Amino acid sequence: MLKSVLHEAVMAGAEQVVKYFNQTFDIKYKEGRNNLVTEADEASEKAIIEVIKKTYPDHHILTEESGDLPQQSEYKWIIDPIDGTINFAHGIPIYCISVAVEKSGEMILGMVYNPHMNELFFAERGGGATLNGKPIKVSSETDAMKSCLVTGFPYTYIHEQNGPLQVFERLITEGVPVRRLGAAAIDLCWVACGRLDGFYEHRLQPWDSAAGFLIVEEAGGKVTDFDGNPYSPYQHRILATNGLIHEQMLKVIHNQ
């Protein structure tokens, strides 16, 4: 039942989002100069929550736009109604709906859907990961310097040692291709299916990575923080790779 409600919720959100794509809609601003929220984000979130509450009115919900909607439940739904809002607002079809389900502190289900590519990524803890129902796995690249990587940059810049620009500079000066797609959930899913070999970012929120990191793990990849510790979506820093380049990437991040 959880899986079917998850799928229904994601599709309900996508239905709303597609209606607004390349149309006129209201835009508001959050923290940071270009941290947007649109009518479509709000419509998608409302549709997703309605589907969940119809079957599970007592489940805890954490969403990007409405925030924390706590309940006394071992289940928590973590929702990003549009991951890649800037892309969406500019008519760039690299965005997605991302929803994850956590039980007693462990992520057990994750689903990410890009309606324009009609790509539905799904993972269940212990059950593997799929793209449109077909099993996926991470790449087999063993050399970080020969990898195709992806990253993102925060809207409020982080001034610190080994910050986003410093790590980026180390990689690009070695000729490593580093992409910037603008949607962390898609970044993670593309690592999971082997299109990309690794993803790192310095400041993510739980809804950005909750579904995607499980999809990477279930596709055979490795996800940690920048110190190599097990990843939690409630921390900001993430390194997700095919596992084979993970230790090399940790050294690049720390300039070792």
C-alpha positions as CSV (number, residue, x, y, z in Angstrom):
1,M,0.0,0.0,0.0
2,L,2.8,2.4,0.8
3,K,4.3,1.9,-2.7
4,S,1.1,2.5,-4.5
5,V,0.3,5.6,-2.5
6,L,3.8,6.9,-3.1
7,H,3.3,6.4,-6.9
8,E,-0.1,8.0,-6.8
9,A,1.2,11.0,-4.9
10,V,4.2,11.6,-7.2
11,M,2.0,11.4,-10.3
12,A,-0.5,13.8,-8.7
13,G,2.3,16.3,-8.2
14,A,3.6,15.8,-11.7
15,E,0.1,16.4,-13.2
16,Q,0.0,19.8,-11.6
17,V,3.6,20.7,-12.5
18,V,3.1,19.9,-16.2
19,K,0.1,22.2,-16.4
20,Y,2.3,25.2,-15.4
21,F,5.4,24.4,-17.5
22,N,6.1,27.2,-20.0
23,Q,3.0,29.0,-18.8
24,T,2.6,32.2,-16.8
25,F,2.7,31.8,-13.1
26,D,3.5,33.7,-9.9
27,I,7.0,33.6,-8.4
28,K,8.0,34.3,-4.8
29,Y,11.5,34.5,-3.3
30,K,12.9,32.7,-0.3
31,E,16.4,33.0,1.3
32,G,19.0,33.9,-1.3
33,R,18.7,36.1,-4.4
34,N,17.5,33.3,-6.7
35,N,15.8,30.8,-4.3
36,L,12.4,30.7,-5.9
37,V,9.0,29.2,-5.2
38,T,6.3,29.2,-7.8
39,E,2.6,28.5,-8.0
40,A,3.5,25.2,-9.5
41,D,5.5,24.2,-6.4
42,E,2.6,25.0,-4.2
43,A,0.0,23.2,-6.4
44,S,2.2,20.1,-6.7
45,E,2.8,20.0,-2.9
46,K,-0.9,20.4,-2.2
47,A,-1.8,17.5,-4.6
48,I,0.9,15.2,-3.1
49,I,-0.2,15.9,0.5
50,E,-3.8,15.3,-0.4
51,V,-3.0,11.9,-1.8
52,I,-1.0,10.9,1.3
53,K,-3.5,12.2,3.8
54,K,-6.3,10.4,2.1
55,T,-4.8,7.0,3.1
56,Y,-2.4,8.0,5.9
57,P,-3.9,11.0,7.8
58,D,-1.7,10.3,10.8
59,H,1.7,10.2,9.0
60,H,4.3,12.8,9.6
61,I,5.1,15.0,6.6
62,L,8.1,17.2,5.9
63,T,7.9,19.3,2.7
64,E,10.0,22.0,1.2
65,E,7.3,24.7,1.0
66,S,5.0,24.0,4.0
67,G,7.8,22.8,6.3
68,D,7.4,20.3,9.0
69,L,3.9,18.9,9.6
70,P,4.5,16.6,12.6
71,Q,2.4,13.7,13.7
72,Q,3.0,10.9,16.3
73,S,3.9,8.3,13.7
74,E,6.8,6.1,12.9
75,Y,6.3,7.1,9.2
76,K,7.5,10.3,7.7
77,W,7.0,11.5,4.1
78,I,9.7,13.8,2.8
79,I,8.5,15.9,-0.2
80,D,10.1,18.1,-2.8
81,P,7.2,19.2,-5.1
82,I,9.7,20.5,-7.7
83,D,13.4,19.9,-7.4
84,G,15.0,22.2,-9.9
85,T,12.6,25.2,-9.5
86,I,14.9,27.6,-11.3
87,N,15.1,25.3,-14.3
88,F,11.3,24.9,-14.2
89,A,10.8,28.7,-14.0
90,H,13.0,29.2,-17.1
91,G,11.4,26.5,-19.2
92,I,14.4,24.1,-18.8
93,P,12.9,20.5,-18.6
94,I,15.5,19.3,-16.0
95,Y,13.4,19.1,-12.9
96,C,11.5,16.5,-11.0
97,I,9.1,15.5,-8.2
98,S,10.9,13.8,-5.4
99,V,9.2,11.9,-2.5
100,A,10.7,9.6,0.1
101,V,9.2,7.5,2.9
102,E,11.1,7.1,6.2
103,K,10.2,4.6,8.9
104,S,11.6,4.9,12.4
105,G,14.5,6.9,11.1
106,E,15.4,4.7,8.1
107,M,14.6,5.7,4.5
108,I,12.6,2.8,3.1
109,L,11.1,4.1,-0.2
110,G,12.2,6.7,-2.7
111,M,10.7,7.9,-5.9
112,V,11.9,10.6,-8.4
113,Y,10.0,11.5,-11.5
114,N,11.0,13.8,-14.4
115,P,7.7,14.2,-16.4
116,H,9.4,15.6,-19.5
117,M,11.7,12.7,-19.9
118,N,9.1,10.3,-18.6
119,E,11.7,8.8,-16.3
120,L,10.5,7.3,-13.0
121,F,13.2,6.3,-10.6
122,F,12.3,4.1,-7.7
123,A,14.0,2.3,-4.8
124,E,12.9,0.2,-1.9
125,R,15.3,-0.6,1.0
126,G,16.8,-4.0,0.2
127,G,14.9,-4.3,-3.0
128,G,17.2,-2.6,-5.5
129,A,16.5,0.4,-7.8
130,T,14.7,0.8,-11.1
131,L,14.2,3.2,-13.9
132,N,10.7,2.8,-15.5
133,G,10.5,-0.6,-13.9
134,K,13.9,-1.9,-15.2
135,P,16.8,-2.5,-12.8
136,I,19.6,0.0,-12.8
137,K,23.1,0.0,-11.4
138,V,26.0,2.5,-11.0
139,S,28.9,2.8,-13.4
140,S,32.1,0.8,-13.3
141,E,34.6,3.7,-13.6
142,T,37.5,3.3,-11.2
143,D,39.4,6.6,-11.8
144,A,38.0,9.8,-10.4
145,M,40.1,11.8,-12.9
146,K,38.4,10.0,-15.8
147,S,34.9,10.3,-14.3
148,C,32.0,12.5,-15.3
149,L,30.8,14.3,-12.2
150,V,28.0,16.6,-11.2
151,T,27.6,19.2,-8.5
152,G,25.5,22.1,-7.4
153,F,26.2,25.5,-5.8
154,P,24.1,27.0,-2.9
155,Y,22.1,30.2,-3.4
156,T,23.8,31.6,-0.3
157,Y,27.5,31.1,-0.9
158,I,29.6,29.2,1.7
159,H,32.9,31.0,2.5
160,E,35.0,28.2,4.0
161,Q,38.1,26.1,3.4
162,N,37.3,23.4,0.7
163,G,34.2,25.3,-0.2
164,P,32.2,24.7,-3.4
165,L,34.4,26.7,-5.7
166,Q,37.6,25.4,-4.3
167,V,36.6,21.7,-4.9
168,F,35.2,22.6,-8.3
169,E,38.5,24.3,-9.3
170,R,40.6,21.3,-8.3
171,L,38.6,19.1,-10.6
172,I,38.3,21.3,-13.6
173,T,41.9,22.3,-13.6
174,E,42.6,18.5,-13.9
175,G,40.3,18.4,-16.9
176,V,37.6,16.5,-15.1
177,P,34.1,17.2,-16.6
178,V,31.9,18.5,-13.8
179,R,28.2,19.1,-14.8
180,R,25.8,21.4,-13.0
181,L,22.2,20.3,-13.8
182,G,20.4,22.3,-11.2
183,A,18.3,19.5,-9.6
184,A,20.0,17.4,-6.9
185,A,17.5,14.6,-7.0
186,I,18.2,14.1,-10.8
187,D,21.9,14.3,-10.1
188,L,21.6,11.4,-7.7
189,C,19.4,9.4,-10.0
190,W,21.8,9.8,-12.9
191,V,24.6,8.5,-10.7
192,A,22.4,5.6,-9.8
193,C,21.8,4.6,-13.4
194,G,25.4,5.1,-14.4
195,R,25.1,8.2,-16.6
196,L,27.3,10.0,-14.0
197,D,30.0,8.6,-11.8
198,G,29.7,10.9,-8.8
199,F,27.9,13.8,-7.2
200,Y,28.9,16.1,-4.4
201,E,27.3,19.1,-2.9
202,H,28.0,21.3,0.2
203,R,24.5,22.4,1.2
204,L,21.4,20.3,0.6
205,Q,18.1,20.1,2.5
206,P,16.4,16.8,3.5
207,W,13.9,16.9,0.6
208,D,16.7,17.4,-1.9
209,S,18.3,14.0,-1.2
210,A,16.0,11.8,0.8
211,A,14.7,9.8,-2.2
212,G,17.8,10.1,-4.4
213,F,20.4,8.9,-1.9
214,L,18.4,5.7,-1.3
215,I,18.1,5.1,-5.1
216,V,21.9,5.4,-5.4
217,E,22.5,3.0,-2.5
218,E,20.1,0.5,-3.9
219,A,21.7,0.7,-7.3
220,G,25.0,-0.4,-5.8
221,G,26.5,3.1,-5.1
222,K,28.0,4.6,-2.0
223,V,26.7,7.7,-0.2
224,T,28.4,9.5,2.7
225,D,29.1,12.9,4.2
226,F,32.4,14.6,3.4
227,D,34.1,12.6,6.2
228,G,33.1,9.3,4.8
229,N,30.5,8.7,7.5
230,P,27.1,7.1,6.7
231,Y,24.8,9.7,5.0
232,S,21.7,11.2,6.6
233,P,19.5,13.6,4.6
234,Y,19.4,15.8,7.7
235,Q,22.9,16.9,7.2
236,H,24.0,19.3,4.4
237,R,27.0,17.7,2.8
238,I,26.8,14.7,0.5
239,L,29.1,12.6,-1.7
240,A,27.4,10.0,-3.8
241,T,29.5,7.8,-6.2
242,N,29.6,4.4,-7.8
243,G,31.7,3.4,-4.8
244,L,34.8,2.7,-6.9
245,I,35.9,6.4,-6.9
246,H,34.6,7.3,-3.5
247,E,37.9,7.4,-1.5
248,Q,39.5,9.3,-4.4
249,M,36.7,11.9,-4.3
250,L,37.0,12.3,-0.5
251,K,40.7,13.2,-1.0
252,V,39.9,15.7,-3.7
253,I,37.3,17.4,-1.4
254,H,39.8,17.6,1.4
255,N,42.7,18.6,-0.9
256,Q,44.8,15.6,0.2
